[in-house]
């Protein structure tokens, strides 16, 4: 029963995580001294190094935030119900 109830919450946590991860990445990109938005892979005036660095950093931030939010949601559900959602 907990699994069924947790699924919609997991989707909400995921959406929230995407928003948080985007904000964290943009802030980190600015802190690293880059002005403006991170480069897109198809922007002709950006270097390979800049595009690949931005992509790697963005992937790491999104994975970290997703794991933290998923883990926190599961732990909170476990505290409330006594059952760890799978």
N, CA, C and O atoms as a GROMACS GRO file, in nm:
protein
  344
    1UNK      N    1   0.082  -0.120   0.000
    1UNK     CA    2   0.000   0.000   0.000
    1UNK      C    3   0.087   0.127   0.000
    1UNK      O    4   0.054   0.225  -0.066
    2UNK      N    5   0.196   0.123   0.074
    2UNK     CA    6   0.285   0.240   0.081
    2UNK      C    7   0.343   0.269  -0.056
    2UNK      O    8   0.359   0.385  -0.094
    3UNK      N    9   0.375   0.163  -0.133
    3UNK     CA   10   0.431   0.182  -0.267
    3UNK      C   11   0.335   0.259  -0.356
    3UNK      O   12   0.376   0.348  -0.430
    4UNK      N   13   0.207   0.224  -0.348
    4UNK     CA   14   0.106   0.290  -0.431
    4UNK      C   15   0.093   0.437  -0.393
    4UNK      O   16   0.080   0.523  -0.480
    5UNK      N   17   0.095   0.466  -0.265
    5UNK     CA   18   0.084   0.604  -0.219
    5UNK      C   19   0.212   0.684  -0.246
    5UNK      O   20   0.207   0.805  -0.266
    6UNK      N   21   0.324   0.615  -0.246
    6UNK     CA   22   0.453   0.684  -0.263
    6UNK      C   23   0.477   0.726  -0.408
    6UNK      O   24   0.545   0.825  -0.433
    7UNK      N   25   0.422   0.651  -0.504
    7UNK     CA   26   0.447   0.681  -0.646
    7UNK      C   27   0.411   0.824  -0.684
    7UNK      O   28   0.495   0.893  -0.744
    8UNK      N   29   0.290   0.873  -0.653
    8UNK     CA   30   0.260   1.013  -0.689
    8UNK      C   31   0.352   1.112  -0.617
    8UNK      O   32   0.391   1.214  -0.675
    9UNK      N   33   0.385   1.082  -0.493
    9UNK     CA   34   0.477   1.171  -0.421
    9UNK      C   35   0.615   1.169  -0.486
    9UNK      O   36   0.681   1.272  -0.494
   10UNK      N   37   0.657   1.053  -0.530
   10UNK     CA   38   0.786   1.041  -0.599
   10UNK      C   39   0.791   1.126  -0.725
   10UNK      O   40   0.893   1.187  -0.755
   11UNK      N   41   0.681   1.130  -0.798
   11UNK     CA   42   0.674   1.215  -0.918
   11UNK      C   43   0.684   1.363  -0.881
   11UNK      O   44   0.752   1.440  -0.948
   12UNK      N   45   0.616   1.402  -0.775
   12UNK     CA   46   0.624   1.541  -0.730
   12UNK      C   47   0.765   1.575  -0.682
   12UNK      O   48   0.818   1.682  -0.711
   13UNK      N   49   0.824   1.482  -0.607
   13UNK     CA   50   0.963   1.502  -0.562
   13UNK      C   51   1.057   1.518  -0.682
   13UNK      O   52   1.147   1.601  -0.681
   14UNK      N   53   1.034   1.437  -0.785
   14UNK     CA   54   1.118   1.444  -0.905
   14UNK      C   55   1.107   1.578  -0.976
   14UNK      O   56   1.208   1.635  -1.017
   15UNK      N   57   0.985   1.627  -0.990
   15UNK     CA   58   0.965   1.757  -1.054
   15UNK      C   59   1.030   1.869  -0.972
   15UNK      O   60   1.096   1.957  -1.026
   16UNK      N   61   1.010   1.863  -0.842
   16UNK     CA   62   1.072   1.961  -0.753
   16UNK      C   63   1.225   1.954  -0.764
   16UNK      O   64   1.293   2.056  -0.765
   17UNK      N   65   1.277   1.832  -0.771
   17UNK     CA   66   1.421   1.813  -0.782
   17UNK      C   67   1.478   1.874  -0.909
   17UNK      O   68   1.587   1.931  -0.908
   18UNK      N   69   1.404   1.863  -1.019
   18UNK     CA   70   1.449   1.923  -1.144
   18UNK      C   71   1.461   2.074  -1.134
   18UNK      O   72   1.557   2.133  -1.185
   19UNK      N   73   1.365   2.136  -1.070
   19UNK     CA   74   1.367   2.281  -1.052
   19UNK      C   75   1.484   2.321  -0.962
   19UNK      O   76   1.558   2.415  -0.993
   20UNK      N   77   1.501   2.248  -0.852
   20UNK     CA   78   1.611   2.277  -0.760
   20UNK      C   79   1.746   2.257  -0.828
   20UNK      O   80   1.835   2.341  -0.816
   21UNK      N   81   1.760   2.148  -0.901
   21UNK     CA   82   1.888   2.119  -0.968
   21UNK      C   83   1.920   2.225  -1.072
   21UNK      O   84   2.036   2.266  -1.084
   22UNK      N   85   1.821   2.271  -1.145
   22UNK     CA   86   1.845   2.377  -1.243
   22UNK      C   87   1.894   2.505  -1.177
   22UNK      O   88   1.986   2.570  -1.227
   23UNK      N   89   1.833   2.540  -1.066
   23UNK     CA   90   1.875   2.661  -0.994
   23UNK      C   91   2.016   2.645  -0.937
   23UNK      O   92   2.096   2.738  -0.943
   24UNK      N   93   2.045   2.528  -0.881
   24UNK     CA   94   2.179   2.502  -0.825
   24UNK      C   95   2.284   2.509  -0.935
   24UNK      O   96   2.389   2.571  -0.918
   25UNK      N   97   2.255   2.445  -1.048
   25UNK     CA   98   2.352   2.447  -1.159
   25UNK      C   99   2.376   2.589  -1.208
   25UNK      O  100   2.491   2.628  -1.228
   26UNK      N  101   2.271   2.667  -1.229
   26UNK     CA  102   2.288   2.804  -1.278
   26UNK      C  103   2.370   2.888  -1.181
   26UNK      O  104   2.454   2.968  -1.223
   27UNK      N  105   2.347   2.869  -1.052
   27UNK     CA  106   2.424   2.943  -0.951
   27UNK      C  107   2.571   2.900  -0.953
   27UNK      O  108   2.661   2.983  -0.947
   28UNK      N  109   2.593   2.770  -0.962
   28UNK     CA  110   2.730   2.718  -0.965
   28UNK      C  111   2.802   2.765  -1.091
   28UNK      O  112   2.920   2.800  -1.084
   29UNK      N  113   2.734   2.766  -1.203
   29UNK     CA  114   2.793   2.812  -1.330
   29UNK      C  115   2.837   2.958  -1.316
   29UNK      O  116   2.945   2.995  -1.362
   30UNK      N  117   2.754   3.039  -1.253
   30UNK     CA  118   2.789   3.180  -1.233
   30UNK      C  119   2.905   3.194  -1.134
   30UNK      O  120   2.994   3.278  -1.154
   31UNK      N  121   2.905   3.112  -1.028
   31UNK     CA  122   3.014   3.118  -0.930
   31UNK      C  123   3.149   3.080  -0.991
   31UNK      O  124   3.254   3.127  -0.946
   32UNK      N  125   3.145   2.996  -1.094
   32UNK     CA  126   3.269   2.956  -1.161
   32UNK      C  127   3.319   3.064  -1.256
   32UNK      O  128   3.419   3.045  -1.326
   33UNK      N  129   3.251   3.177  -1.259
   33UNK     CA  130   3.298   3.291  -1.336
   33UNK      C  131   3.243   3.301  -1.476
   33UNK      O  132   3.292   3.381  -1.556
   34UNK      N  133   3.142   3.223  -1.509
   34UNK     CA  134   3.083   3.228  -1.642
   34UNK      C  135   2.967   3.326  -1.641
   34UNK      O  136   2.884   3.325  -1.550
   35UNK      N  137   2.963   3.409  -1.743
   35UNK     CA  138   2.854   3.504  -1.754
   35UNK      C  139   2.749   3.449  -1.848
   35UNK      O  140   2.781   3.389  -1.951
   36UNK      N  141   2.626   3.469  -1.814
   36UNK     CA  142   2.517   3.421  -1.897
   36UNK      C  143   2.487   3.274  -1.872
   36UNK      O  144   2.542   3.212  -1.781
   37UNK      N  145   2.400   3.223  -1.955
   37UNK     CA  146   2.358   3.083  -1.941
   37UNK      C  147   2.468   2.989  -1.987
   37UNK      O  148   2.558   3.027  -2.062
   38UNK      N  149   2.458   2.867  -1.942
   38UNK     CA  150   2.554   2.764  -1.985
   38UNK      C  151   2.538   2.742  -2.136
   38UNK      O  152   2.429   2.761  -2.190
   39UNK      N  153   2.645   2.703  -2.202
   39UNK     CA  154   2.637   2.686  -2.347
   39UNK      C  155   2.556   2.563  -2.388
   39UNK      O  156   2.555   2.461  -2.319
   40UNK      N  157   2.488   2.577  -2.499
   40UNK     CA  158   2.420   2.464  -2.561
   40UNK      C  159   2.520   2.396  -2.655
   40UNK      O  160   2.611   2.461  -2.706
   41UNK      N  161   2.503   2.269  -2.677
   41UNK     CA  162   2.597   2.192  -2.760
   41UNK      C  163   2.603   2.242  -2.904
   41UNK      O  164   2.704   2.222  -2.971
   42UNK      N  165   2.498   2.306  -2.951
   42UNK     CA  166   2.494   2.349  -3.091
   42UNK      C  167   2.532   2.495  -3.112
   42UNK      O  168   2.522   2.545  -3.224
   43UNK      N  169   2.576   2.562  -3.009
   43UNK     CA  170   2.618   2.702  -3.024
   43UNK      C  171   2.754   2.707  -3.093
   43UNK      O  172   2.851   2.656  -3.038
   44UNK      N  173   2.762   2.768  -3.211
   44UNK     CA  174   2.887   2.764  -3.288
   44UNK      C  175   3.001   2.846  -3.228
   44UNK      O  176   3.118   2.819  -3.257
   45UNK      N  177   2.970   2.944  -3.144
   45UNK     CA  178   3.076   3.029  -3.090
   45UNK      C  179   3.130   2.980  -2.956
   45UNK      O  180   3.210   3.048  -2.893
   46UNK      N  181   3.087   2.864  -2.912
   46UNK     CA  182   3.137   2.806  -2.787
   46UNK      C  183   3.239   2.696  -2.818
   46UNK      O  184   3.229   2.627  -2.919
   47UNK      N  185   3.335   2.681  -2.729
   47UNK     CA  186   3.439   2.579  -2.750
   47UNK      C  187   3.391   2.444  -2.702
   47UNK      O  188   3.297   2.433  -2.622
   48UNK      N  189   3.459   2.339  -2.752
   48UNK     CA  190   3.429   2.203  -2.706
   48UNK      C  191   3.447   2.193  -2.555
   48UNK      O  192   3.364   2.136  -2.484
   49UNK      N  193   3.557   2.250  -2.506
   49UNK     CA  194   3.587   2.244  -2.364
   49UNK      C  195   3.474   2.305  -2.280
   49UNK      O  196   3.432   2.248  -2.180
   50UNK      N  197   3.427   2.420  -2.323
   50UNK     CA  198   3.322   2.488  -2.248
   50UNK      C  199   3.191   2.409  -2.250
   50UNK      O  200   3.124   2.396  -2.148
   51UNK      N  201   3.154   2.357  -2.367
   51UNK     CA  202   3.030   2.281  -2.380
   51UNK      C  203   3.036   2.152  -2.299
   51UNK      O  204   2.941   2.119  -2.227
   52UNK      N  205   3.147   2.079  -2.309
   52UNK     CA  206   3.157   1.951  -2.238
   52UNK      C  207   3.170   1.971  -2.087
   52UNK      O  208   3.119   1.890  -2.009
   53UNK      N  209   3.238   2.075  -2.046
   53UNK     CA  210   3.249   2.105  -1.903
   53UNK      C  211   3.111   2.137  -1.845
   53UNK      O  212   3.074   2.088  -1.739
   54UNK      N  213   3.036   2.219  -1.916
   54UNK     CA  214   2.901   2.254  -1.870
   54UNK      C  215   2.812   2.130  -1.863
   54UNK      O  216   2.736   2.114  -1.767
   55UNK      N  217   2.820   2.045  -1.963
   55UNK     CA  218   2.737   1.924  -1.965
   55UNK      C  219   2.772   1.829  -1.850
   55UNK      O  220   2.683   1.774  -1.786
   56UNK      N  221   2.900   1.812  -1.824
   56UNK     CA  222   2.944   1.723  -1.715
   56UNK      C  223   2.901   1.779  -1.580
   56UNK      O  224   2.853   1.705  -1.494
   57UNK      N  225   2.918   1.907  -1.561
   57UNK     CA  226   2.879   1.971  -1.435
   57UNK      C  227   2.727   1.964  -1.415
   57UNK      O  228   2.679   1.935  -1.306
   58UNK      N  229   2.654   1.990  -1.521
   58UNK     CA  230   2.508   1.985  -1.511
   58UNK      C  231   2.460   1.843  -1.479
   58UNK      O  232   2.370   1.826  -1.396
   59UNK      N  233   2.520   1.742  -1.542
   59UNK     CA  234   2.483   1.604  -1.513
   59UNK      C  235   2.512   1.566  -1.369
   59UNK      O  236   2.432   1.500  -1.304
   60UNK      N  237   2.627   1.608  -1.319
   60UNK     CA  238   2.664   1.577  -1.180
   60UNK      C  239   2.569   1.645  -1.082
   60UNK      O  240   2.527   1.582  -0.984
   61UNK      N  241   2.536   1.771  -1.106
   61UNK     CA  242   2.445   1.843  -1.016
   61UNK      C  243   2.307   1.779  -1.017
   61UNK      O  244   2.247   1.759  -0.912
   62UNK      N  245   2.256   1.746  -1.136
   62UNK     CA  246   2.123   1.686  -1.144
   62UNK      C  247   2.120   1.549  -1.076
   62UNK      O  248   2.023   1.518  -1.007
   63UNK      N  249   2.224   1.469  -1.094
   63UNK     CA  250   2.228   1.337  -1.029
   63UNK      C  251   2.235   1.352  -0.877
   63UNK      O  252   2.168   1.278  -0.805
   64UNK      N  253   2.315   1.444  -0.828
   64UNK     CA  254   2.328   1.467  -0.684
   64UNK      C  255   2.196   1.512  -0.623
   64UNK      O  256   2.154   1.459  -0.520
   65UNK      N  257   2.132   1.610  -0.685
   65UNK     CA  258   2.006   1.661  -0.631
   65UNK      C  259   1.898   1.554  -0.638
   65UNK      O  260   1.821   1.539  -0.543
   66UNK      N  261   1.892   1.480  -0.747
   66UNK     CA  262   1.792   1.373  -0.760
   66UNK      C  263   1.810   1.269  -0.650
   66UNK      O  264   1.712   1.228  -0.587
   67UNK      N  265   1.933   1.225  -0.628
   67UNK     CA  266   1.960   1.126  -0.525
   67UNK      C  267   1.923   1.179  -0.386
   67UNK      O  268   1.863   1.106  -0.306
   68UNK      N  269   1.957   1.303  -0.358
   68UNK     CA  270   1.926   1.361  -0.227
   68UNK      C  271   1.776   1.372  -0.205
   68UNK      O  272   1.727   1.340  -0.096
   69UNK      N  273   1.703   1.415  -0.306
   69UNK     CA  274   1.558   1.429  -0.291
   69UNK      C  275   1.490   1.293  -0.285
   69UNK      O  276   1.399   1.273  -0.204
   70UNK      N  277   1.532   1.198  -0.368
   70UNK     CA  278   1.475   1.062  -0.362
   70UNK      C  279   1.499   0.999  -0.226
   70UNK      O  280   1.409   0.939  -0.167
   71UNK      N  281   1.622   1.011  -0.177
   71UNK     CA  282   1.656   0.952  -0.048
   71UNK      C  283   1.579   1.020   0.066
   71UNK      O  284   1.528   0.953   0.156
   72UNK      N  285   1.570   1.151   0.061
   72UNK     CA  286   1.495   1.223   0.163
   72UNK      C  287   1.347   1.189   0.162
   72UNK      O  288   1.285   1.175   0.268
   73UNK      N  289   1.290   1.174   0.044
   73UNK     CA  290   1.150   1.136   0.033
   73UNK      C  291   1.125   0.997   0.087
   73UNK      O  292   1.026   0.974   0.158
   74UNK      N  293   1.213   0.904   0.055
   74UNK     CA  294   1.199   0.767   0.105
   74UNK      C  295   1.216   0.763   0.257
   74UNK      O  296   1.142   0.694   0.327
   75UNK      N  297   1.313   0.838   0.308
   75UNK     CA  298   1.335   0.840   0.453
   75UNK      C  299   1.216   0.903   0.525
   75UNK      O  300   1.176   0.855   0.631
   76UNK      N  301   1.161   1.010   0.469
   76UNK     CA  302   1.045   1.074   0.530
   76UNK      C  303   0.923   0.982   0.529
   76UNK      O  304   0.848   0.976   0.626
   77UNK      N  305   0.904   0.911   0.419
   77UNK     CA  306   0.794   0.816   0.410
   77UNK      C  307   0.812   0.705   0.512
   77UNK      O  308   0.715   0.662   0.576
   78UNK      N  309   0.934   0.658   0.529
   78UNK     CA  310   0.963   0.553   0.625
   78UNK      C  311   0.934   0.601   0.767
   78UNK      O  312   0.878   0.526   0.848
   79UNK      N  313   0.972   0.724   0.799
   79UNK     CA  314   0.945   0.778   0.932
   79UNK      C  315   0.795   0.789   0.960
   79UNK      O  316   0.749   0.764   1.071
   80UNK      N  317   0.720   0.828   0.857
   80UNK     CA  318   0.575   0.846   0.874
   80UNK      C  319   0.498   0.714   0.880
   80UNK      O  320   0.400   0.701   0.953
   81UNK      N  321   0.544   0.616   0.801
   81UNK     CA  322   0.466   0.491   0.788
   81UNK      C  323   0.531   0.371   0.854
   81UNK      O  324   0.464   0.272   0.882
   82UNK      N  325   0.661   0.379   0.880
   82UNK     CA  326   0.732   0.263   0.935
   82UNK      C  327   0.774   0.164   0.829
   82UNK      O  328   0.829   0.059   0.862
   83UNK      N  329   0.749   0.195   0.701
   83UNK     CA  330   0.783   0.106   0.590
   83UNK      C  331   0.868   0.183   0.490
   83UNK      O  332   0.834   0.296   0.453
   84UNK      N  333   0.977   0.123   0.446
   84UNK     CA  334   1.062   0.184   0.346
   84UNK      C  335   1.003   0.159   0.208
   84UNK      O  336   0.982   0.044   0.171
   85UNK      N  337   0.974   0.265   0.129
   85UNK     CA  338   0.917   0.244  -0.004
   85UNK      C  339   1.024   0.192  -0.101
   85UNK      O  340   1.138   0.241  -0.101
   86UNK      N  341   0.987   0.096  -0.182
   86UNK     CA  342   1.082   0.041  -0.279
   86UNK      C  343   1.062   0.101  -0.415
   86UNK      O  344   1.132   0.066  -0.509
   0.00000   0.00000   0.00000
